[in-house]
Amino acid sequence: MTGPSQAIAYRLYNNPDAFPSKETQDAICKAFNAQPGDFLRYAPNDDREE
């Protein structure tokens, strides 16, 4: 596995609301020897109705 495609990397970089698929997360983690928590952060959604 070589990591995420250039198109996926571009979409994730230019759209902060985009969420990578499980397969993309796996590719990123393998390519950078990282854990998801190294590049994902929690941001509460204040617009959500309860």
C-alpha distance matrix in Angstrom:
0.0 3.8 5.8 8.7 10.6 13.8 15.9 14.6 15.0 18.4 19.5 18.8 20.5 23.5 24.1 24.6 25.5 22.1 20.3 16.5 15.6 14.3 10.9 10.9 12.4 9.8 7.0 9.9 10.9 8.0 7.9 11.7 12.4 14.6 16.4 17.1 20.6 19.7 19.1 21.0 24.7 27.4 29.7 32.6 33.5 37.2 37.7 37.0 40.1 40.9
3.8 0.0 3.8 6.9 8.4 11.0 13.7 12.9 12.6 15.8 17.6 17.0 18.1 21.1 22.3 22.9 24.3 21.1 19.8 16.2 16.1 15.5 12.3 11.1 12.6 11.0 7.4 9.0 11.0 8.5 6.6 10.3 12.1 14.3 16.6 17.2 20.5 18.9 18.0 20.3 24.0 27.0 29.1 32.2 33.0 36.7 37.2 36.8 40.1 41.2
5.8 3.8 0.0 3.8 6.6 9.2 11.5 10.0 9.5 13.0 14.4 13.5 14.8 17.9 18.8 19.3 20.6 17.5 16.1 12.6 12.9 12.7 9.8 7.8 9.3 8.4 4.6 5.7 8.4 7.1 5.2 8.6 10.8 12.1 14.0 14.1 17.3 15.9 14.6 16.7 20.4 23.3 25.3 28.4 29.3 32.9 33.5 33.2 36.5 37.7
8.7 6.9 3.8 0.0 3.8 6.6 8.2 6.2 6.4 9.9 10.9 10.3 12.1 14.8 15.5 16.4 17.5 14.3 13.3 9.9 10.6 11.4 8.8 6.0 8.5 9.0 5.7 6.3 9.9 9.8 8.3 10.8 13.4 13.8 15.0 14.1 17.3 16.2 14.1 15.6 19.2 21.9 23.4 26.4 26.9 30.5 30.7 30.5 33.9 35.3
10.6 8.4 6.6 3.8 0.0 3.8 5.4 5.3 6.3 8.6 10.0 10.8 12.3 14.3 15.5 17.2 18.4 15.1 14.9 11.9 12.6 14.2 11.5 8.9 11.9 12.6 9.4 10.0 13.6 13.4 11.4 13.9 16.8 17.4 18.7 17.6 20.7 19.5 17.0 18.5 21.9 24.4 25.5 28.4 28.5 32.0 31.9 32.0 35.3 37.0
13.8 11.0 9.2 6.6 3.8 0.0 3.8 5.5 5.1 6.0 8.6 9.9 10.4 12.1 14.0 16.1 17.8 15.0 15.7 13.3 14.9 16.9 14.7 11.6 14.1 15.4 12.3 11.8 15.6 15.8 13.2 15.0 18.4 18.7 20.3 19.1 21.7 20.1 17.3 18.9 22.1 24.7 25.4 28.5 28.5 31.7 31.7 32.2 35.7 37.7
15.9 13.7 11.5 8.2 5.4 3.8 0.0 3.8 5.5 5.1 6.2 8.7 9.9 10.6 12.0 14.6 15.8 12.8 14.0 12.1 13.6 16.2 14.4 11.5 14.4 16.2 13.6 13.4 17.2 17.9 15.8 17.6 20.8 20.6 21.6 19.8 22.4 21.3 18.1 19.0 21.9 24.1 24.4 27.1 26.6 29.8 29.4 29.9 33.2 35.4
14.6 12.9 10.0 6.2 5.3 5.5 3.8 0.0 3.8 5.4 5.1 6.2 8.5 10.0 10.5 12.4 13.3 10.0 10.5 8.3 10.0 12.7 11.2 8.1 10.8 13.0 10.9 10.6 14.2 15.4 13.9 15.5 18.4 17.8 18.3 16.2 18.9 18.1 15.0 15.6 18.6 20.7 21.3 24.0 23.7 27.1 26.8 27.1 30.5 32.4
15.0 12.6 9.5 6.4 6.3 5.1 5.5 3.8 0.0 3.8 5.5 5.2 6.0 8.6 10.0 11.4 13.3 10.7 11.3 9.4 11.9 14.2 13.0 9.3 11.0 13.3 11.0 9.4 13.1 14.5 12.3 13.3 16.5 15.9 16.9 15.2 17.4 16.0 12.8 14.1 17.1 19.7 20.4 23.5 23.7 27.0 27.2 27.7 31.3 33.2
18.4 15.8 13.0 9.9 8.6 6.0 5.1 5.4 3.8 0.0 3.8 5.5 5.1 6.0 8.4 10.7 12.9 10.8 12.6 11.6 14.4 17.1 16.2 12.6 14.4 17.0 14.7 13.2 16.8 18.3 16.0 16.7 20.1 19.3 20.3 18.3 20.1 18.7 15.3 16.3 18.7 21.1 21.1 24.0 23.8 26.8 26.7 27.7 31.3 33.6
19.5 17.6 14.4 10.9 10.0 8.6 6.2 5.1 5.5 3.8 0.0 3.8 5.5 5.3 5.8 8.6 9.8 7.4 9.7 9.4 12.2 15.4 15.0 11.8 13.6 16.6 15.1 13.8 17.3 19.1 17.5 18.3 21.3 20.0 20.3 17.7 19.5 18.8 15.1 15.2 17.4 19.2 18.9 21.5 20.9 23.9 23.5 24.4 27.8 30.2
18.8 17.0 13.5 10.3 10.8 9.9 8.7 6.2 5.2 5.5 3.8 0.0 3.8 5.6 5.3 6.4 8.1 5.8 7.4 7.2 10.7 13.5 13.7 10.2 11.1 14.4 13.4 11.5 14.5 16.9 15.6 15.8 18.6 16.9 16.9 14.2 15.8 15.1 11.4 11.5 13.7 15.8 15.8 18.7 18.7 21.8 22.0 22.7 26.3 28.4
20.5 18.1 14.8 12.1 12.3 10.4 9.9 8.5 6.0 5.1 5.5 3.8 0.0 3.8 5.8 6.6 9.7 8.7 10.6 10.8 14.3 16.8 16.9 13.2 13.7 16.9 15.5 12.9 15.9 18.3 16.3 15.9 19.1 17.5 18.0 15.7 16.8 15.4 11.7 12.5 14.4 16.8 16.6 19.8 20.0 22.8 23.3 24.5 28.2 30.4
23.5 21.1 17.9 14.8 14.3 12.1 10.6 10.0 8.6 6.0 5.3 5.6 3.8 0.0 3.8 6.3 9.0 8.7 11.7 12.6 16.0 19.0 19.3 15.8 16.6 19.9 18.6 16.4 19.5 21.8 19.9 19.7 22.9 21.2 21.5 18.9 19.8 18.7 15.0 15.1 16.4 18.2 17.3 20.1 19.6 22.1 22.1 23.7 27.3 29.9
24.1 22.3 18.8 15.5 15.5 14.0 12.0 10.5 10.0 8.4 5.8 5.3 5.8 3.8 0.0 3.8 5.4 5.5 8.9 10.8 14.1 17.3 18.1 15.0 15.6 19.2 18.6 16.6 19.4 22.1 20.8 20.6 23.4 21.3 20.9 17.8 18.7 18.3 14.5 13.7 14.6 15.8 14.6 17.1 16.2 18.9 18.6 20.0 23.6 26.2
24.6 22.9 19.3 16.4 17.2 16.1 14.6 12.4 11.4 10.7 8.6 6.4 6.6 6.3 3.8 0.0 3.8 5.5 8.0 10.4 14.0 16.7 18.2 15.1 14.8 18.5 18.5 16.0 18.2 21.3 20.4 19.6 22.1 19.5 18.8 15.6 15.8 15.6 11.9 10.7 11.1 12.3 11.0 13.8 13.6 16.3 16.7 18.1 21.8 24.1
25.5 24.3 20.6 17.5 18.4 17.8 15.8 13.3 13.3 12.9 9.8 8.1 9.7 9.0 5.4 3.8 0.0 3.8 6.4 9.7 12.8 15.7 17.6 15.1 14.9 18.7 19.1 17.3 19.3 22.5 22.0 21.6 23.6 20.9 19.6 16.1 16.4 17.1 13.6 11.4 11.6 11.7 10.1 12.1 11.1 14.1 13.9 14.9 18.6 21.0
22.1 21.1 17.5 14.3 15.1 15.0 12.8 10.0 10.7 10.8 7.4 5.8 8.7 8.7 5.5 5.5 3.8 0.0 3.8 6.5 9.4 12.7 14.2 11.8 12.2 15.8 16.1 14.7 17.1 19.9 19.5 19.6 21.7 19.4 18.3 14.8 16.0 16.7 13.1 11.3 12.6 13.2 12.7 14.7 13.9 17.2 16.8 17.2 20.7 22.9
20.3 19.8 16.1 13.3 14.9 15.7 14.0 10.5 11.3 12.6 9.7 7.4 10.6 11.7 8.9 8.0 6.4 3.8 0.0 3.8 6.5 9.3 11.4 9.4 9.2 12.9 13.8 12.7 14.5 17.5 17.8 17.9 19.5 17.0 15.4 11.8 13.4 14.6 11.4 9.3 11.1 11.7 12.1 14.2 13.9 17.6 17.6 17.2 20.6 22.2
16.5 16.2 12.6 9.9 11.9 13.3 12.1 8.3 9.4 11.6 9.4 7.2 10.8 12.6 10.8 10.4 9.7 6.5 3.8 0.0 3.8 6.6 7.9 5.6 6.0 9.5 10.2 9.5 11.7 14.2 14.6 15.2 16.8 14.9 13.7 10.5 13.1 13.9 11.0 9.8 12.6 13.9 15.1 17.4 17.5 21.2 21.3 20.8 24.0 25.4
15.6 16.1 12.9 10.6 12.6 14.9 13.6 10.0 11.9 14.4 12.2 10.7 14.3 16.0 14.1 14.0 12.8 9.4 6.5 3.8 0.0 3.8 5.3 5.1 6.2 8.5 9.8 10.6 12.2 14.2 15.2 16.5 17.6 16.0 14.5 11.6 14.7 15.9 13.6 12.4 15.2 16.1 17.6 19.4 19.4 23.1 23.0 21.9 24.8 25.9
14.3 15.5 12.7 11.4 14.2 16.9 16.2 12.7 14.2 17.1 15.4 13.5 16.8 19.0 17.3 16.7 15.7 12.7 9.3 6.6 3.8 0.0 3.8 5.5 5.1 6.1 8.7 9.9 10.5 12.2 14.2 15.5 15.7 14.2 12.4 10.1 13.4 15.0 13.6 12.5 15.5 16.5 18.6 20.5 20.9 24.7 25.0 23.5 26.3 26.8
10.9 12.3 9.8 8.8 11.5 14.7 14.4 11.2 13.0 16.2 15.0 13.7 16.9 19.3 18.1 18.2 17.6 14.2 11.4 7.9 5.3 3.8 0.0 3.8 5.5 5.1 6.2 8.7 9.9 10.6 12.2 14.3 14.9 14.3 13.5 11.8 15.5 16.4 14.9 14.7 18.1 19.6 21.7 23.8 24.2 28.0 28.1 26.9 29.7 30.4
10.9 11.1 7.8 6.0 8.9 11.6 11.5 8.1 9.3 12.6 11.8 10.2 13.2 15.8 15.0 15.1 15.1 11.8 9.4 5.6 5.1 5.5 3.8 0.0 3.8 5.3 5.0 6.2 8.5 9.8 10.4 12.2 13.6 12.8 12.5 10.6 14.1 14.4 12.3 12.6 16.1 18.1 19.9 22.4 22.9 26.6 26.9 26.1 29.3 30.3
12.4 12.6 9.3 8.5 11.9 14.1 14.4 10.8 11.0 14.4 13.6 11.1 13.7 16.6 15.6 14.8 14.9 12.2 9.2 6.0 6.2 5.1 5.5 3.8 0.0 3.8 5.5 5.1 6.1 8.6 9.9 10.7 11.4 9.9 8.9 6.9 10.5 11.0 9.5 9.6 13.2 15.3 17.7 20.3 21.3 25.1 25.8 25.0 28.1 28.9
9.8 11.0 8.4 9.0 12.6 15.4 16.2 13.0 13.3 17.0 16.6 14.4 16.9 19.9 19.2 18.5 18.7 15.8 12.9 9.5 8.5 6.1 5.1 5.3 3.8 0.0 3.8 5.5 5.2 6.1 8.5 10.1 10.0 9.4 8.9 8.4 12.2 12.5 12.0 12.6 16.2 18.4 21.0 23.6 24.8 28.5 29.3 28.2 31.2 31.7
7.0 7.4 4.6 5.7 9.4 12.3 13.6 10.9 11.0 14.7 15.1 13.4 15.5 18.6 18.6 18.5 19.1 16.1 13.8 10.2 9.8 8.7 6.2 5.0 5.5 3.8 0.0 3.8 5.5 5.2 6.0 8.6 9.6 10.0 10.8 10.6 14.2 13.7 12.7 14.1 17.9 20.4 22.8 25.6 26.6 30.4 31.0 30.3 33.5 34.3
9.9 9.0 5.7 6.3 10.0 11.8 13.4 10.6 9.4 13.2 13.8 11.5 12.9 16.4 16.6 16.0 17.3 14.7 12.7 9.5 10.6 9.9 8.7 6.2 5.1 5.5 3.8 0.0 3.8 5.5 5.1 6.1 8.0 7.6 8.8 8.5 11.7 10.5 9.3 11.3 15.1 18.0 20.3 23.5 24.8 28.4 29.4 29.0 32.4 33.3
10.9 11.0 8.4 9.9 13.6 15.6 17.2 14.2 13.1 16.8 17.3 14.5 15.9 19.5 19.4 18.2 19.3 17.1 14.5 11.7 12.2 10.5 9.9 8.5 6.1 5.2 5.5 3.8 0.0 3.8 5.6 5.4 5.3 4.6 5.7 6.7 9.8 8.9 9.1 11.2 14.8 17.7 20.5 23.6 25.3 28.9 30.3 29.6 32.9 33.4
8.0 8.5 7.1 9.8 13.4 15.8 17.9 15.4 14.5 18.3 19.1 16.9 18.3 21.8 22.1 21.3 22.5 19.9 17.5 14.2 14.2 12.2 10.6 9.8 8.6 6.1 5.2 5.5 3.8 0.0 3.8 5.6 5.0 6.8 8.7 10.3 13.5 12.3 12.7 14.9 18.6 21.5 24.3 27.3 29.0 32.6 33.8 33.1 36.3 36.7
7.9 6.6 5.2 8.3 11.4 13.2 15.8 13.9 12.3 16.0 17.5 15.6 16.3 19.9 20.8 20.4 22.0 19.5 17.8 14.6 15.2 14.2 12.2 10.4 9.9 8.5 6.0 5.1 5.6 3.8 0.0 3.8 5.8 7.9 10.7 12.0 14.8 12.8 12.7 15.4 19.1 22.3 24.8 28.1 29.6 33.2 34.3 34.0 37.4 38.2
11.7 10.3 8.6 10.8 13.9 15.0 17.6 15.5 13.3 16.7 18.3 15.8 15.9 19.7 20.6 19.6 21.6 19.6 17.9 15.2 16.5 15.5 14.3 12.2 10.7 10.1 8.6 6.1 5.4 5.6 3.8 0.0 3.8 5.3 8.7 10.5 12.5 10.0 10.4 13.7 17.0 20.5 23.1 26.5 28.4 31.8 33.3 33.2 36.6 37.4
12.4 12.1 10.8 13.4 16.8 18.4 20.8 18.4 16.5 20.1 21.3 18.6 19.1 22.9 23.4 22.1 23.6 21.7 19.5 16.8 17.6 15.7 14.9 13.6 11.4 10.0 9.6 8.0 5.3 5.0 5.8 3.8 0.0 3.8 7.2 10.1 12.0 10.0 11.6 14.5 17.7 20.9 23.9 27.2 29.3 32.8 34.5 34.0 37.2 37.6
14.6 14.3 12.1 13.8 17.4 18.7 20.6 17.8 15.9 19.3 20.0 16.9 17.5 21.2 21.3 19.5 20.9 19.4 17.0 14.9 16.0 14.2 14.3 12.8 9.9 9.4 10.0 7.6 4.6 6.8 7.9 5.3 3.8 0.0 3.8 6.7 8.2 6.3 8.3 11.0 14.0 17.2 20.3 23.5 25.8 29.2 31.0 30.5 33.8 34.1
16.4 16.6 14.0 15.0 18.7 20.3 21.6 18.3 16.9 20.3 20.3 16.9 18.0 21.5 20.9 18.8 19.6 18.3 15.4 13.7 14.5 12.4 13.5 12.5 8.9 8.9 10.8 8.8 5.7 8.7 10.7 8.7 7.2 3.8 0.0 3.8 5.4 5.4 7.6 9.1 11.8 14.5 17.9 20.8 23.2 26.6 28.5 27.7 30.8 30.9
17.1 17.2 14.1 14.1 17.6 19.1 19.8 16.2 15.2 18.3 17.7 14.2 15.7 18.9 17.8 15.6 16.1 14.8 11.8 10.5 11.6 10.1 11.8 10.6 6.9 8.4 10.6 8.5 6.7 10.3 12.0 10.5 10.1 6.7 3.8 0.0 3.8 5.3 5.8 5.9 9.0 11.4 14.7 17.5 19.7 23.2 24.9 24.1 27.3 27.5
20.6 20.5 17.3 17.3 20.7 21.7 22.4 18.9 17.4 20.1 19.5 15.8 16.8 19.8 18.7 15.8 16.4 16.0 13.4 13.1 14.7 13.4 15.5 14.1 10.5 12.2 14.2 11.7 9.8 13.5 14.8 12.5 12.0 8.2 5.4 3.8 0.0 3.8 5.4 5.1 6.8 9.4 12.9 15.8 18.5 21.7 23.9 23.3 26.4 26.5
19.7 18.9 15.9 16.2 19.5 20.1 21.3 18.1 16.0 18.7 18.8 15.1 15.4 18.7 18.3 15.6 17.1 16.7 14.6 13.9 15.9 15.0 16.4 14.4 11.0 12.5 13.7 10.5 8.9 12.3 12.8 10.0 10.0 6.3 5.4 5.3 3.8 0.0 3.8 6.1 8.2 11.6 14.6 18.0 20.6 23.7 26.0 25.8 29.2 29.5
19.1 18.0 14.6 14.1 17.0 17.3 18.1 15.0 12.8 15.3 15.1 11.4 11.7 15.0 14.5 11.9 13.6 13.1 11.4 11.0 13.6 13.6 14.9 12.3 9.5 12.0 12.7 9.3 9.1 12.7 12.7 10.4 11.6 8.3 7.6 5.8 5.4 3.8 0.0 3.8 6.7 10.4 12.8 16.3 18.5 21.7 23.6 23.7 27.2 28.0
21.0 20.3 16.7 15.6 18.5 18.9 19.0 15.6 14.1 16.3 15.2 11.5 12.5 15.1 13.7 10.7 11.4 11.3 9.3 9.8 12.4 12.5 14.7 12.6 9.6 12.6 14.1 11.3 11.2 14.9 15.4 13.7 14.5 11.0 9.1 5.9 5.1 6.1 3.8 0.0 3.8 6.9 9.5 12.9 15.0 18.3 20.2 20.0 23.5 24.3
24.7 24.0 20.4 19.2 21.9 22.1 21.9 18.6 17.1 18.7 17.4 13.7 14.4 16.4 14.6 11.1 11.6 12.6 11.1 12.6 15.2 15.5 18.1 16.1 13.2 16.2 17.9 15.1 14.8 18.6 19.1 17.0 17.7 14.0 11.8 9.0 6.8 8.2 6.7 3.8 0.0 3.8 6.4 9.8 12.5 15.5 17.9 17.9 21.4 22.0
27.4 27.0 23.3 21.9 24.4 24.7 24.1 20.7 19.7 21.1 19.2 15.8 16.8 18.2 15.8 12.3 11.7 13.2 11.7 13.9 16.1 16.5 19.6 18.1 15.3 18.4 20.4 18.0 17.7 21.5 22.3 20.5 20.9 17.2 14.5 11.4 9.4 11.6 10.4 6.9 3.8 0.0 3.8 6.4 9.4 12.4 14.9 14.6 17.9 18.3
29.7 29.1 25.3 23.4 25.5 25.4 24.4 21.3 20.4 21.1 18.9 15.8 16.6 17.3 14.6 11.0 10.1 12.7 12.1 15.1 17.6 18.6 21.7 19.9 17.7 21.0 22.8 20.3 20.5 24.3 24.8 23.1 23.9 20.3 17.9 14.7 12.9 14.6 12.8 9.5 6.4 3.8 0.0 3.8 6.5 9.1 11.7 12.2 15.7 16.7
32.6 32.2 28.4 26.4 28.4 28.5 27.1 24.0 23.5 24.0 21.5 18.7 19.8 20.1 17.1 13.8 12.1 14.7 14.2 17.4 19.4 20.5 23.8 22.4 20.3 23.6 25.6 23.5 23.6 27.3 28.1 26.5 27.2 23.5 20.8 17.5 15.8 18.0 16.3 12.9 9.8 6.4 3.8 0.0 3.8 6.0 8.9 9.0 12.2 13.1
33.5 33.0 29.3 26.9 28.5 28.5 26.6 23.7 23.7 23.8 20.9 18.7 20.0 19.6 16.2 13.6 11.1 13.9 13.9 17.5 19.4 20.9 24.2 22.9 21.3 24.8 26.6 24.8 25.3 29.0 29.6 28.4 29.3 25.8 23.2 19.7 18.5 20.6 18.5 15.0 12.5 9.4 6.5 3.8 0.0 3.8 5.5 5.8 9.5 11.2
37.2 36.7 32.9 30.5 32.0 31.7 29.8 27.1 27.0 26.8 23.9 21.8 22.8 22.1 18.9 16.3 14.1 17.2 17.6 21.2 23.1 24.7 28.0 26.6 25.1 28.5 30.4 28.4 28.9 32.6 33.2 31.8 32.8 29.2 26.6 23.2 21.7 23.7 21.7 18.3 15.5 12.4 9.1 6.0 3.8 0.0 3.8 5.5 8.3 10.3
37.7 37.2 33.5 30.7 31.9 31.7 29.4 26.8 27.2 26.7 23.5 22.0 23.3 22.1 18.6 16.7 13.9 16.8 17.6 21.3 23.0 25.0 28.1 26.9 25.8 29.3 31.0 29.4 30.3 33.8 34.3 33.3 34.5 31.0 28.5 24.9 23.9 26.0 23.6 20.2 17.9 14.9 11.7 8.9 5.5 3.8 0.0 3.8 6.5 9.6
37.0 36.8 33.2 30.5 32.0 32.2 29.9 27.1 27.7 27.7 24.4 22.7 24.5 23.7 20.0 18.1 14.9 17.2 17.2 20.8 21.9 23.5 26.9 26.1 25.0 28.2 30.3 29.0 29.6 33.1 34.0 33.2 34.0 30.5 27.7 24.1 23.3 25.8 23.7 20.0 17.9 14.6 12.2 9.0 5.8 5.5 3.8 0.0 3.8 6.5
40.1 40.1 36.5 33.9 35.3 35.7 33.2 30.5 31.3 31.3 27.8 26.3 28.2 27.3 23.6 21.8 18.6 20.7 20.6 24.0 24.8 26.3 29.7 29.3 28.1 31.2 33.5 32.4 32.9 36.3 37.4 36.6 37.2 33.8 30.8 27.3 26.4 29.2 27.2 23.5 21.4 17.9 15.7 12.2 9.5 8.3 6.5 3.8 0.0 3.8
40.9 41.2 37.7 35.3 37.0 37.7 35.4 32.4 33.2 33.6 30.2 28.4 30.4 29.9 26.2 24.1 21.0 22.9 22.2 25.4 25.9 26.8 30.4 30.3 28.9 31.7 34.3 33.3 33.4 36.7 38.2 37.4 37.6 34.1 30.9 27.5 26.5 29.5 28.0 24.3 22.0 18.3 16.7 13.1 11.2 10.3 9.6 6.5 3.8 0.0
